[in-house]
Amino acid sequence: MARAHSTFRRQQDDLMELRVATGVSKLKPGITGWAQINGRDEISIEAKVALKKEYLAKKSFLFDIEILIKTFINVLFSEGVSH
């Protein structure tokens, strides 16, 4: 159990380090996100950060609406969730 916790903690630390380095740590958390609807548990930490960076570049009201619609579809079909 301790090993799983330490692996998770290391992954979280890596994620936070990448988020700060790429500037995506400025994003406020929301109910969903571009990375969540494009793989969530199925993509690497690097891919998540790249998607967050892409979101920062494309950020707009219409893009947020697109993300909400895709979130609804993903939830309906349980896409991108490994547990």
PyMOL commands that set and color helices and strands:
alter all, ss='L'
color gray80, all
select helices_A, chain A and resi 2-22+24-26+34-37+40-42+45-58+61-77
alter helices_A, ss='H'
color red, helices_A
deselect
rebuild
show_as cartoon
